[in-house]
Amino acid sequence: MFIGFDALIMAISAPAIAEDWGTTTASLTSAIVASLLGMIVGGLFLAPRADRWGRRPVLIGGVLLFGVMTLAVVAVQNIDQMIPLRFIAGIGLGAVMPNTYAYGAEFAPKRRRATAVTVVGASSAGGGFVGGLLASAIIPTFGWRSVFVLGGILPLLLIPALLRWLPETVQFLTLSGKDDRARALLRSIDRDAVGTVDVPLVMQDHRRGEKPSMKLLFTRRLAPVTLVLCVVFFNAVLLILFLMSWIPSVLTDAGLSTGHAVAASAVCNLGAMFGGVGIGIMADRRRNPSRMLSICFTIAAVAIVATALSIGSIVVLMVSVFVVGAFAIGTQMCVNAVAAEIYPSWLRATGMGVLSGVDRVGSVVGPTIGGALLAAHVPAKTIFLLAVVPAIVASIGMAAVRWVAPRQVENLMSDSEDPTPELSGAGDHLRP
């Protein structure tokens, strides 16, 4: 939840910051983009380290980094001071987000993997929802800096709990040759999971001495699905950040009160929470959910049109942004589950990190376009209608995954590599 709160903290507080500093919300684009650029760096270069160093240290380090840098924003006096802090905070977020999805995929049984990953994503959206409500309540009384106090202190308070109770994944421990720790973790989940200390734990990944690296994602075996997923991730997150970064500002410029504008952002995240979990449950019931996810992106496009046409009616607007959240953000959460399922465990954090880096490029492009449109005084209706384009592209890309993924799995299996390796030596009910 703290990740979702921190990821949207600039969008939530932008109108109040602009008013305090006597500037326009469009002038804050550089601070929003700086955070997103940091996420690209963290996703591409720090998140993949989890495949070598472990999920746990990278995740905890990322939480510490974005917590400290978010809290430091309280002391800034202008946009130039804010930009480097938001960039470094973005690096921390970029390291954390892909690894939370990797955790969800590796701790969940295969039959519930999509649901588990989307629940992780829904908790992030929940942070955006709660953050929006808190911001609308505390900014009028305590000012915009209070939002950054909460966004920085809460993650830092979480670190002792992560150090005490967050375990490394069984898959990583086994692949690292730390069988004793893996057995201990399995027994802490279920004392009957491993019968004796002599039972070997084996991951069926057949790495043949290969080390995790980005170049493996673009070899013959993984290149087709990686490239298609890059298109989907780029456009889906461009859409999400195009909307989420500027919903409060666009609606404020359209004549809505600041309270209603921030509430609309919160409602969009609420829709993401319910939509993500619901779509994840449905995806687990399908052998190949790509077609369903393609349809969901199409529904998001229709809801965006409804939002553009309902700006004059608060009730209809809130309903339409709820649906946008459910079928744009919620669908992307489930796309994360599909991607996590495709990549083998020993390459999962690298794959998710690269996809996260690509989608952060989209997240930079989206707010940049939105800021430029606001600066050019483009009507709110037109801004929302333009968001239909990436929704349609994401829908087409997800439909293509349906055709690429079966061949991809076949290629992997022909090379004796299971794309979703199982752990032998544990009870069937605990297998990933």
Disulfide bonds with the S-S distance in Angstrom:
none
